[in-house]
Amino acid sequence: MKNKSLLALVVSNSGTLQDGLLALMTTIPQVSTVLVAEDIKATIRMVENHQPALVLLDMALHKNQVVVQKIKTQWPNIHVVLLVENVSQQKKGEASGADSVLIKGFPVQKLIAIVEGLIEQQESTSKVDKN
């Protein structure tokens, strides 16, 4: 098992989705800490202060495309996974620069595979940087 060393941020309104994402993130061995933000202002503040490796962002929050663009511009190494309601939002999310965009109702294993892939990518980049 790999060391728990990565910080994740879940951005969603409180409720079932947020609870489910928190529970899911705690099952991923490489994730050490999961922070929560429920609005855009808190999201930006947490990203600035903690620079998580991964941000899971619910598209239901307003102005999230702006947040994705800001994160990817200022902190390009932070991976952003956007959760959307439909294909129209999926296209907007992809255009905003999110690393992955999933339509809600996706299989949980798909999100886990994406998160683990992003983590592996980050670990590979870290190894290259150290050499």
N, C-alpha and C positions, 0 to 999 in steps of 0.2 A: 504494500500500500504506500502511496506517495504521501509526503508530508502535507499537513494542512497548513497552507501558507497564503492563500489568496482571499482577498476581501471582495465581497459582492454587495451590490446595492439593488434592492427591489423597490421600484417606484410604482405604486398603485394605491387606489383608494382603499381604506380599510374594509375588510370583509372577506368573503370566501376566496376570491382570487389571491389576495395578498397572503392570506393564511396558507393557501396551497403552495404558492411560490416559495414562501419561507420554509415550509416543511420540505419541499423538494430540494431546495438549495442546501439544506443541512444534510441531505443524504449523499451529496457529492464529496468524495473523500478529500479533494484538494482545497475545498472551501473552508476556511477557518472561521470567518465571521460574516454575518449577513446583516447589513444595515437596512433600514426602511425609511423611505420618504413618501409623503402622501401628496405633495404638491411640487410645483416647478421650482419655486424659490428654495425650498428645502433640498431639492435634488441638486441644484447648482452649488449650494453651500456645502453639501456633503461631498460632492465630487471635488470641489476645490480643496476642502480640508483633508479628505481621506484618500483621494485618487484610487478608487476601487479598480480591480482588474476587470470587472464585469458590471454592467448596469442592465437590469431587466426592466424595461419601461413599458407600461400599459398605455396604449394609444388613446384610451378613453380620457386621459388627462388633456386639458387644453394646452395648446402651444408646444406640444411635445416635439414636433418637427424642428422647431427652433432650438430646443434643448439638445436634440440629437446632433444638429449641425454645430452647436457651440462645443459640445463634448468632443466631437470628432475633429474640430478645428484646433481647440486648445490642448486636448489630450488625445492625440491620435492612437495611442497604444491602449486606451480603454476600449474594451469591446462592448458594443451596445446591441442588445437583442430587444427588438420591438414586438409587442403583442398587439395585434389588430383585430378588428371585427369583420373586415371584408376585403375583397380584391382591390377596391379603390384605395382604401387605406394602406394596403400592402404596397401598392405602387408608389404612393406618397412617402411611405416609410423608407422604401428602397432609394428613392430620389434624395431623401434627407441625409443618407450616408450610413444608415444602420448596418451593422455587420450581418445581421440576420433579421428577417421579418417573418413572424408566424401568425397565421390566422387562428384565432381562438377556437378551441375544439380539437386542436392538434393532439396527436398521441404524446403522452408524457415522455416516452422514450426518445422522441424526436428532439424535444428541448434538452434532455439530458445529453444526447449525442452532440448537439450543437455546443452546449456549454463545455463539455469535456474536450471537444475539438478546439475551441477557442483557448481553453486552458493549456492544452498541449502546444498549441501554436505559440502562446506566450512563454511557456517553459523553454521551447526550442530557441526562441529569440533571446531569452536570458542566457542560455548556454553559449550562443554565438557571441553575445556581447562580452561575456567573461573571458573568452579565448583570445 
